Amino acid sequence: MSILDVIEKKKHGVRLTDEEIRKTIEDYVDGAVKDYQMSALLMAIYFQGMDRRETFSLTRSMIDSGDTVDLNAIEGPVLDKHSTGGVGDTTTLIIGPLLSAYGLPFGKMSGRGLGHTGGTLDKLEAIPGFSVNLSVEGIIEATNTAGIAVAGQTANITPADKKLYALRDATGTVDAIPLIASSIMSKKLAILGDCLLLDVKVGDGAFMKDEKEAHALADVLVDIGENFGRKTIAVLTRMEEPLGRAVGNGIEIREAIETLRGEGPEDLTELCLHLATKLILLAEGGEEAKIRARLESLLHDGTALQKFRDFVENQGGDGRVVEDFSILPRAQETLEVVSDRAGYIQALPASEIGILSRDLGAGRITMEDALDLGSGIYLTKKVGDAVREGDVLAVLYGKPGVDMKAIEQRYLKTVRIGEEKSKALPLIIDEVVYGH
């Protein structure tokens, strides 16, 4: 069957066979199927959708397009955690040491930031000397040595996804659940392991803006994971305002360390404890209250912080960062954003804050853009906080040449201050487990 036949079938809502999907993906990676033909198929999928079997088949075909990575030589269950992207999301840097302190190894391949969302690898590179360039064998050895490792993807994982993602971005077909789910899960399932927790962000700063759609995505993600033999749970979490108070690479490292000291922002601390508890339950069961209590103890007695130091030093980084923030990159330009009125912070749109941080130098528009690891925004006031005229709302950190006053004016237009105090919405929205 030709690609034209496949397009015609999907255009009319007819289910594609496993073989049709496999051959189409194989031919696209090889160049036999052209971009303009795949664009037509993506648009047909966008409007007609895919059923579960088609989505499983697409995921499998994308996995089979490249290499798989076997981390099972890690001593203990292989745990993985993935976020669908957010602003100020440093959870990996806190959950990893927490799990390791608990006695469960955490070996993870992470990515870089693009657009208004930050990348874990970029944040770690703010620590002097830290290397994210580990081979698969290096990740295994580092995890077995320090109990935690985080590195970039060095293997040729899911080349089909790389091609498809670029095409989806250029053809307005990014937000189709079968395409989102197969993209996320092909990358995660190509790295062989035991348990996977998916943090599905919902809201202004998230890929999924609507709770109903996010829930539908979570259902498919969990279904795919379990059907590929991976214990999987999805937790829907709110991303209307940035998580924590720091947005930017170096300042997020600082906030992660403060959280591991037991001194972090309430929302970031709560989310990390919640997600770590759920991942432990998924891996080995037990009583949720007892797991949570032990994690809280590890967060406050210095054990998790020591694990972070071991992790940093094991990957060549300067372990002094846990007590000396002065070794982190510093922005050349700083400016306090001062409120011109009194009231309460009613809204702080995460996506706009992420974009402002990017424009200060903390993010990139294309993967070739250079980052200023000291740039970003520290939020001194968040939703629900009282504000007096003259109070500092945020501190801006910018790279050389940035028009700081222009960013300040954009920030003042972004933040909404009103007379009534807004009630904070729950951070944890729901969870999805297999069969429910």
NULOTI-958478 format. One record per residue: residue in one letter; x, y, z of N, C-alpha, C, O in turn. Coordinates in steps of 0.02 Angstrom, whole numbers, plus 50000, padded with zeros to 5 digits. Example, Ala and Ser with C-alpha at 12.3 -4.5 7.8 and 13.67 -1.06 7.14 Angstrom:
BEGIN
A506604971650390506154977550390506604983550390507124983450423 S506424988850354506844994750357506455000250394506705005750402 
END
This chain:
BEGIN
M500424994050000500005000050000500445006250000500915006650039 S500295011149957500705017149951500515022150005499995021550038 I500945027350013500795032550061500155036250042499795038450087 L499995036749977499375040049957498765036049981498265038950001 D498825029349980498275025150005498185026050080497625026350105 V498745026550115498725027550188498405034350204497975034750249 I498595039550169498305046150179497555045850165497155048550204 E497365042750111496665042350092496255038750145495705040950162 K496505033250172496155029550225496045033950286495495034550312 K496585037050309496535041050370496105047250359495745049450404 K496135050050299495735055950283494985054450292494595058850310 H494795048150279494095046150286493955042650352493425039650361 G494425043050399494315040350466494365032850471494105029950519 V494695029550424494775022350426495395020550466495925023750457 R495345015550510495915013650552496475010850509496365006750465 L497095012950524497685010450490497925004050523497875003250584 T498194999450484498464993250511499154994350541499474999450527 D499374989650582500044990050611500564990450556501044994350561 E500484986450505500974986250450500984992750412501524995150392 E500404995750401500385002250365500745007650405501115011650377 I500645007650469500975012750511501725011450513502125016050504 R501915005150524502635003450527502995005350463503525008450465 K502705003550405503025004850341503055012350327503545014850299 T502535016050346502525023250334503085026650374503445030850347 I503155024950437503685027950479504375025950454504825030150451 E504455019650436505095017250410505285020950346505855023150338 D504805021650301504935025050237505055032550248505445035550210 Y504735035550297504835042650310505545043850336505875048650315 V505775039650382506465040350408506965039350352507485042650349 D506825034650307507285033150252507255038250195507695038450153 G506735042450195506675047550144506225045750086506125049750040 A505955039550087505505037550032504845041150035504545042849984 V504605042550096504015046750106504255053850118504685055050161 K503995058550079504235065550082503865069450136503335067450160 D504165075150154503865079450205503155081550187502715081650229 Y503045083250123502385085650104501865080050109501275081350122 Q502075073750098501615068150105501475066750179500895065550197 M501995066950220501885065850292501475071550321501075070450367 S501565077650297501165083250320500425081950309500005083350352 A500255079250251499555077650236499285072350284498725072750307 L499695067250298499485062050344499395064750415498915063050449 L499855069050437499805072050504499165076150510498825075950562 M498985079850458498375083750461497765079250463497275080850496 A497785073650426497235068850428497165065850498496615065050523 I497735064350530497715061750599497455067050647497075065550693 Y497655073250635497425078750677496655079150678496355080050731 F496345078450620495615079150616495245072550630494695072650657 Q495535066950611495175060550618495385056650681495035052050702 G495975058350709496195054950769496475048050755496525045850697 M496665044650809496895037650805496605033950865496535036850919 D496435027650856496205023850914496815021250953497385022450933 R496685017751008497225015651051497725011051015498325011751022 R497455006350975497905001750940498345005450891498945004050886 E498065010150854498475014150808499015018050845499585018550823 T498825020850902499305024850942499865020350968500445022350968 F499685014250992500205009551014500675007950956501285007750964 S500385006750897500775004850839501235010550818501815009450800 L500985016650820501395022450803501975023150852502545024450833 T501825022250916502355022550968502885017250955503475018750957 R502675011050943503145005650930503575007050869504175005950869 S503275009550816503645011050755504165016550767504705016250739 M503985021350808504465026750823505045024150866505615026150856 I504895019750914505425016650954505895012650909506505013250914 D505595008750864505995004350820506395008150768506825005250735 S506265014650760506635018550710507355019950732507765022050691 G507515018850796508185020250821508415015150872508175009450872 D508865017250915509155012750965508725012651028508325017251040 T508805007451067508525007251135509105007251184509655005051168 V508975009651244509485010251296509275005951355508735006851382 D509705001351374509554996851429509924999151492510534998651496 L509535001551540509825003851604509744998751659509825000351718 N509574992551641509414987551693510014985151732509944981451781 A510624987251712511214985851752511254990351813511684989451856 I510814995351818510764999351879510504994851935510034990951925 E510824995351992510664990852048510024993152083510034997952122 G509464989852068508824991652096508334993152040508524992951982 P507714994652057507224996352005507435002751968507685007451999 V507325002751903507505008551862506905013251860506395011651828 L506965019051893506415023851899506525029651851507085031851840 D505985032051822506025037851778505445042451792504905040251813 K505555048751781505045053851792505085058851735505635060951716 H504515060651708504505065251651503975070651662503415069151682 S504155076851648503685082351650503525084551579503975084751537 T502895086251566502715088651500502915095851488502755098751436 G503265098851536503545105551525503195110851565502585111051568 G503585115251597503285120551637503785126151647504315126351616 V503625130751692504045136451707504255136051780503835135651824 G504905136251793505165135651861505145128551887505145127451948 D505125123651842505045116651862505725113351874506045110951828 T505935113351937506575110251956506475103551990506915101252026 T505905100451979505735094452018506235088752010506365085252059 T506505087751950506985082251941507585083051988507825078052015 L507815089251997508405090552038508275089452112508755089152152 I507655088952132507465087852202507235080652212507425077352260 I506835078152166506575071352172507135066252166507135061252202 G507605067452121508165062652113508545061452178508595055752199 P508805066652210509145065652274508685062752329508915058852370 L508045064652329507575061952378507505054352370507535050652419 L507405052152308507335044952296507985041252313507965035852343 S508545044252295509185041052311509295040552386509525035452411 A509115045852422509175045752495508705040452525508865037552577 Y508155039252494507665034252516507925027152504507705022452537 G508405026552457508685019952442508525017352374508665011552358 L508215021552332508045019552264508475023452215508475029652217 P508825020152169509255023652122508855027652071508295025752053 F509155033052047508815037451999509315039051944509745043451952 G509245035651887509665036951829509225039451772508755036051752 K509375045351747508905048551700509255051951642509785055051651 M508955051351583509155055351526508665061251520508065060151517 S508935067251517508515073251516508655077251453509085075551412 G508285082851446508355087051387508505094251404508595096051462 R508535098251352508665105351359508025109351349507525106851324 G508045115651370507465119851366507385122851296507865123851260 L506755124351279506605127751217505975131851227505495129551258 G505975137951201505385142251210505365144851282505865147151309 H504765144451312504685147351379504795142251435504725143951493 T504965135951417505075130851468505825129451475506195129751427 G506025127951536506735126751550506925119451543506495115051545 G507575118151533507825111351527508285109551584508685113551607 T508215103351608508615101051666509365101351651509755103251695 L509565099551591510275099551575510565106551578511125107451603 D510205111451553510435118451556510535120651627511015124051644 K510065118751671510115120751741510735117751773511105121251808 L510845111351761511425108051791512085110951767512575111151805 E512095113351705512715116251679512875123051709513415125851697 A512415125751749512565131851788513045130351845513355134851873 I513115123951864513575122051917514265121251887514355117251841 P514765124851910515435124451881515695117351877515685113751927 G515915115351818516225108751808515745103151794515965097751773 F515105104151805514625098551798514595096251725514525100351680 S514645089651715514605086851648513965082751639513815078251678 V513595084551587512985080751571513135075751515512675072251491 N513755075351493513945071051437514195064351462514805063251469 L513735059851474513905053051496513665048051444513135048951414 S514055042851434513825037251393513305033351432513205034551492 V512975028651399512505024351434512855020651491512595020151546 E513445018151476513835014651528514015019451584514035017551643 G514155025751566514315030851616513725032451661513815033451721 I513115032651633512515033851673512425028151723512275029351782 I512505022051700512435016251744512945016451800512775015451859 E513575017651782514105017851832513995023551882514075022651942 A513805029451857513695035151901513115033951949513145035752007 T512585030851923512005029351965512175024352019511975025052077 N512555019152000512745014152050513245016952101513275014452157 T513625022052081514125024952127513795030052174513895029652235 A513415034852146513145040352186512405039652202512135043452241 G512075034752171511365033852182510935038052137510315037452138 I511245042452097510875046852051511335049151996511925050552007 A511055049451935511415052251878510905055451831510355052751823 V511085061051801510665064351751511125066351694511645069651704 A510945064351633511365065751576510935066951514510335065651514 G511255069251462510915070251398510855063651361511175058751378 Q510445063751309510365057751267510935057451217511005061751174 T511335052051223511895051251176511735046051122512035046151069 A511265041651136511095036451087510635039351033510355044751041 N510575035750978510135037750923509425035450938509175030650909 I509105039050984508445037151008507905040550966507935046550954 T507425036650943506835038950906506965044350854506695049850859 P507385042850803507495047950751506835049750715506775055250689 A506355045050713505715046650682505365052350719505065056650688 D505415052250785505095057550824505415064350810505065069350806 K506075064450803506415070850789506155073850723506015079850720 K506095069650672505845072050608505105074150612504905079350586 L504715069950645504005071350649503865077550691503415081450674 Y504235078450745504115084150789504235090750752503845095450757 A504785090950714504935097050676504385098450625504205104250614 L504125093250594503605094050544502945096050577502585100250550 R502785093150634502165095050670502195102350689501695105950683 D502765104650711502845111550732502725116250673502465121750681 A502935114150614502885118350554502215117950520502065121950476 T501795113050539501165111950503500555112850548499995111250528 G500645115250609500085116550653499735110250677499135110250691 T500115104750683499815098350706500115095850771500105089950785 V500395100450810500715098550873500195095750922500315090650955 D499625099150928499155097650982498635092350963498035093550967 A498875086550942498445080750930498655075350978499235073350979 I498195072951019498375068551074498755062251051499245060451083 P498545058750998498935052850978499655054650959500115050750971 L499755060550929500435062650910500835064850970501435063450974 I500525068351017500865070251079501065064051118501645063351138 A500595059551127500705053651169501255049151140501685046751176 S501235047951074501735043551044502425046851046502925043351052 S502455053451040503085057051044503395056351113503975054551120 I503005057751165503255057351233503455050151250504005048851274 M502995045451237503105038651261503625034851220503965030451247 S503705036351156504225032951118504915034551147505335030151152 K505025040951167505665042851196505765039551264506325037451280 K505245039251304505305036351371505385028751368505775025851406 L505015025451323505035018151319505645015551283505815009651289 A505975019851244506595017851212507155017051264507665013851251 I507045019951323507505019151379507195013951425506715015451461 L507455007851424507135002251459507185003151534507725004751560 G506635002151568506625002951641506024999551671505694995551638 D505885001251733505354997851770504745002251783504175000151772 C504855008451806504305012651829504365019651799504915022351795 L503805022451779503795029151749503235033351779502655031251779 L503425039251804502935044151828502925049951779503445052651761 L502325051751757502235057351710501895063151745501335062451770 D502235068751748501955074851777501645078851720501995082251683 V500985078251713500635081551657500405088451680499935089051719 K500735093551655500585100351675499945102851640499815101151583 V499565106851677498925109451652498895116951667499015118951724 G498735121051617498625128051632499005132651585499255130551533 D499055138951604499325144251561500025142751537500185143851479 G500465140351582501155139151564501295132251538501875130451528 A500765128351528500845121351508500665120351435500345124651404 F500875114651408500685112851341499935111651336499615113451287 M499645108451387498935107151390498605112551433498745113051493 K498165116551403497845122051439497215119851476497015123051525 D496895114551453496235112551476496285105951515496605101251494 E495945105751573495975099751616495705093551581495985088151587 K495155094351545494845088651511495325085651460495395079551456 E495635089951420496115087551370496725084451402496985079451379 A496965087551457497545084951492497395078051521497815073551520 H496785077151546496585070651573496565065451518496775059751528 A496315067451459496295062851403496995060751382497125054951367 L497455065551381498155064051365498455059351417498785054451399 A498335060751481498605056551534498355049351528498735044651538 D497715048551512497435041851502497815037951449497995032151459 V497945041251392498295037951337499015036451356499275031051341 L499355041151389500045040151409500115034051455500555029851446 V499675033651505499705028051552499545021451517499865016351529 D499045021651473498855015751436499435013151394499575007151392 I499785017651360500365015651320500895012551364501155007151349 G501075015951419501595013451463501455006451488501885002051484 E500855005451514500684998851541500664993451487500854987751499 N500434995251428500394990351374501084988751346501164983751310 F501574992751361502264991151342502664988251401503274987851398 G502304986451454502624983151510502964987651560503384985351599 R502794994051559503084998851607502565000951658502035003351639 K502705000051722502255002651773502225010251765502745013551768 T501625012951756501565019951739501015023351778500475020551787 I501145029451800500645033651832500715040751804501275043051792 A500165044151795500175051151774499845055351829499305053651853 V500165060851846499895065551896499785072151860500245075051832 L499165074651862499005081051832499145086551882498865086551937 T499585091351864499765096651911499685103451877499755104151817 R499535108451918499345115051892499955119351875500435119651913 M499915122651818500445127151796500145133651771500265135751714 E499755137051814499475143651797499985149151812500025154051775 E500375148251865500915152751882501545148551887501495142451893 P502145151551885502755147651890502775143551954502505145552006 L503105137751950503205133552008503795136252048504325137552020 G503705137152112504235140252152504275147752139503795150852115 R504855150552153504955157752144505505159452094505575165252074 A505905154552075506475155752031506315153251960506065147751951 V506465157451911506385155651840507035157551805507175163451794 G507425152651787508095153751758508565148351783508425145151833 N509115147351750509525141451762509895141551828509785137351871 G510345146351837510725146751899510295147951960510415144952012 I509785152251954509375153752012508905147852029508685147152086 E508755143751979508365137751994508785132452030508535128752072 I509435132152014509885127752052509895129852125509855125752171 R509945136252136509935138852205509295136952241509305134752298 E508725137652207508085136052238508025128552251507735126552302 A508285124452206508275117152217508665115352280508455111252320 I509245118452288509655117152347509305119552410509305116052461 E508995125352408508615127852466508055122952484507905121852542 T507745120152433507205115352445507475109052477507165106152522 L508055106752454508375100852484508635102152554508775097452592 R508695108452572508845110352641508225110552685508265111452746 G507645109652654507015110352690506785117552695506355119152736 E507065121952651506915129152655506615131752590506635137752577 G506345127352549506105129452483505395132052484505065131752536 P505155134652428504475137152422503975131552437504115125652422 E503415133252465502925128252486502665124152427502595118052433 D502515127452371502225123752315502725118852284502545113152269 L503345120952276503855116652247503995110752294504045105052271 T504055112152358504175106752407503615101652407503735095652406 E502995104052408502415099652410502395095252348502275089252353 L502515098152289502475094252228503015088852226502875083152207 C503615090552246504165085652246504025079852294504145074052277 L503785081452353503615076152401503055071752375503065065652383 H502565074852344501985071152317502205066452261502035060552261 L502595069052213502805064952156503285059452178503235053752153 A503735060952223504205055852247503825050252283503985044452275 T503335052152323502925047152359502565042552309502565036552317 K502275045452258501905041552208502365036852170502175031252154 L502975039052155503445034852118503685029052161503775023452135 I503785030252225503975024852270503415019752277503535013752276 L502805022252284502225017752287502185013452224502025007452228 L502315016452167502285012852104502825007452101502715001952075 A503415009052128503985004552124503944998752172504094993052154 E503735000052234503764994752284503174994452332503194990452379 G502664998452321502074998252364502235001052433502725004652442 G501814999352481501905001852550501345006452570500845007152535 E501425009652629500925014152655501115021352637501655023752653 E500665024752602500815031452576501025036352631501495040152623 A500675036152688500825040852742501525039752769501885044552785 K501725033452775502395031852802502935033952753503465036452773 I502815032752688503305034852637503385042352639503945044952638 R502835045952640502855053252641503225055752703503635060452697 A503095052852760503425055052822504185054052818504575058252841 R504385048352789505105047052784505435051952736505985054352749 L505105053352681505375058252633505445065052665505945068552654 E504955067152704504995073652738505595073752785505945078852790 S505715068152819506295067652864506945068352825507405071952847 L507005064952768507605065252728507725072152700508295074152687 L507185075952690507235082752664507485087552718507795092652702 H507345086052780507505090652834508125088752875508385092952913 D508365082552868508945080552909509605080852871510125078852898 G509595083352809510215084152771510395078352727510875078852688 T510035072752731510215066752692510125068052617510565066352577 A509555070852598509425072152527509915077352499510135076752442 L510085082352539510565087452518511255084352506511595086152458 Q511455079652549512095076352540512095072152476512605071652441 K511525069052461511475065252399511555069852338511855067852288 F511285075852343511375080652288512105082352280512365082752224 R512455083452336513165084952332513555079152301513985080152258 D513405073052323513735067052295513625066752219514085065352181 F513015068052199512815068052128513215073152088513495071552036 V513255079252114513615084652080514355082852073514635083352019 E514665080752127515375079252127515535073252084516065072952052 N515085068352082515205062352043515195063851968515495060151928 Q514865069351948514845071251877515285077351863515185081051816 G515795078251907516315083151895516155090151919516565094751909 G515585091151950515385097751973515685099752040515945095552076 D515645106152055515915108852118515405108052173514895111552174 G515525103352219515055101852272514965107452322514495107352362 R515405112452321515325118052367514695121952354514485126052395 V514375120752296513775124352278513225123452330512785127752335 V513235117952368512695116852417512735121852475512235122852509 E513315124852486513345129952539513585136752515513565141652553 D513825137152453514095143452429513795145052360514045142852308 F513265149052360512925150752298513335155752255513165156952197 S513855158552283514235163552246514615160452188514845164052143 I514685153852187515045150652131514585149652071514825147952017 L513935150852079513465150352023513535156451977513755161752001 P513365155951914513405161651868512995167651893512455166751921 R513255173551882512905179651902512745183851839513165184651795 A512145186351837511955190651781512295197451787512425199851842 Q512435200451730512775206951730512285212551750512475217351782 E511655211751730511155216951743510645214551793510405208851788 T510465218651841509925217051888509465223051896509685228851891 L508825221651908508345227051917507765224551958507485219251945 E507585228352009506995226652049506365229652017506355235551999 V505855225452010505215227751984504785229952043504625225852087 V504615236252046504255239152103503535240452085503375242952031 S503085238652131502365239552118502165246952123502395250552167 D501745248952076501505255852077500815256452110500505261752109 R500575250852139499925251052173499895245652227500315241152230 A499385246152269499285241252322498725236452303498315237952259 G498705230652337498185225752325498445218652336498855217552379 Y498185214052296498405207052300498595204652229498295206752180 I499095200352226499265197252162498705192452144498575187552180 Q498365193752089497795189552068497985184752012497685179452006 A498475186551972498695182051918499415183651901499635189351902 L499785178351884500485178851865500595173651810500895168451823 P500365175051749500355169951696501035166851683501525170251666 A501055160351692501695156751688502025157451620502635158351615 S501625157151566501935157351499502275164151488502825164351459 E501955169551509502245176251499502875177151541503365180151518 I502865174551602503465174951644504035170951612504605173051613 G503865165151585504375161151551504665164751491505275164451480 I504255168151453504495171951395504935177751416505445179151385 L504735181251470505145186751495505835184151518506345187251504 S505835178451552506465175451574506895173651513507505174751513 R506575170851463506935169251400507255175451371507835175351350 D506875180951368507115187051337507665190451379508045194451353 L507695188851442508245191251485508895187451471509435189651490 G508835181651438509425177651421509415170651447509875166751434 A508885168851485508865162251517508605156651473508685150851490 G508305158451416508025153251372508225154251300508575158951283 R508005149651259508175149951188507555149151145507065146051165 I507585151851086507055151151036507215145350989506765141450971 T507855144750970508085139050931508615135350972508925138351017 M508725128950956509205125050996509925127650988510355125951028 E510045131850938510715134650928510845140750971511425142950977 D510335143651001510415149651041510835148351104510775143151136 A511275153151120511685152651180511295155351240510905160051233 L511395152151298511055154351359511525158451402512135157451401 D511235163051440511595166351495511345162951559510775164151580 L511765158851589511545154551644511405158351709511125155551756 G511585164751711511445168851770510795172751764510575175851812 S510495172751704509905176851692509265173351718509255167351729 G508735177451726508095174751746507705179651789507845185651789 I507205176951824506765181151865506665177751933506545171751936 Y506725181551986506535179052052505895182552074505875188752078 L505385178652088504725181352104504665182352180504615177552217 T504685188552201504615189852273503885189852295503735189052354 K503435190752246502715190452260502375185752211502515185852151 K501935181452238501575176652196500825177352209500615181352252 V500435173552172499705174152177499465173252249499665168452283 G499045177952271498785177852339499165182252387498905183852441 D499775184352369500175188552413499915195752413499705198352361 A499935198852472499755205952478500335210252453500915208552460 V500145215852422500645220452393500485227552415499905229752413 R500995231052437500935238152451501285242052395501735239552363 E501065248152385501405252352336502145253052357502285254852414 G502595251752310503305252152325503625245452341504235244952346 D503205240252350503475233552362503825230852300503635232352244 V504345226752312504685223452256504285217352236504165212852276 L504075217152173503685211552147504135205852123503965199952129 A504715207752095505165202852067505845206152057505915212252056 V506355201852050507025204252033507205201251965507165195251955 L507395205651919507595203551852508355202851848508715207151873 Y508585197551816509295196451804509395195651729509125190951699 G509785200151698509835200151626510545199651600511025201251634 K510605197151538511255196851505511445203751479511015208251475 P512075204751463512285211351437511885213351375511765209251330 G511695219751374511345222351316510585221951318510245224651275 V510315218551368509585218051374509305224651399509585227851443 D508745226751370508405232851392507995231051454507415229051449 M508305231951512507995229851575507355233851590506875231151617 K507355240251572506755244251586506165241951544505595242151567 A506305239751483505765237251440505475230751469504875229651469 I505925226451494505695220151525505295221751588504795218451602 E505505226751626505145228851686504435230951668503955228951702 Q504355234951616503695237251595503255231451572502655231351584 R503565226651538503185220751516502965216651577502415213851577 Y503395216251627503215212551687502615215851722502155212451744 L502645222451727502095226051761501435225251723500905225351754 K501475224451657500865223251618500625216051625500025214651616 T501085211551641500915204351646500575202751712500075199251713 V500855205251766500585203751832499925207351842499865213251824 R499425203951871498785207151884498705208051959498725203251998 I498605214351979498505216152049497805219052057497605223552021 G497435216352105496755218652117496615219452191497035217952233 E496005221752206495835223052276495655216752314495735216452375 E495425211652279495215205452312495755200252308496105199552258 K495835196552363496335191152366496085185052328495535182652342 S496475182752282496295176752244496435170452285496955170052318 K495975165752282496085159452316496495154952272496325153652214 A497045152352300497485148052260497135141452244496825138352287 L497175139452181496885133152160497345127452181497945128452188 P497075121452191497495115752213498045114352162497935114552102 L498645113052188499215111552145499145104752111499295103952052 I498925099852149498825093052123498095092452102497635093152142 I497985091152038497305090952011497005083952015496445083052039 D497385078951992497125072151988497705067451971498255069751958 E497565061051973498065056151949497715050851907497115049551916 V498085047951863497825042751819498265036551826498865036751816 V497945030951844498295024651848497965019751800497395020851779 Y498305014551783498075009851732497415006651753497335004351810 G496935006551707496295003351720495775007851751495225005551765 H495945014351761495465018851793495335024851747494945029251765 
END
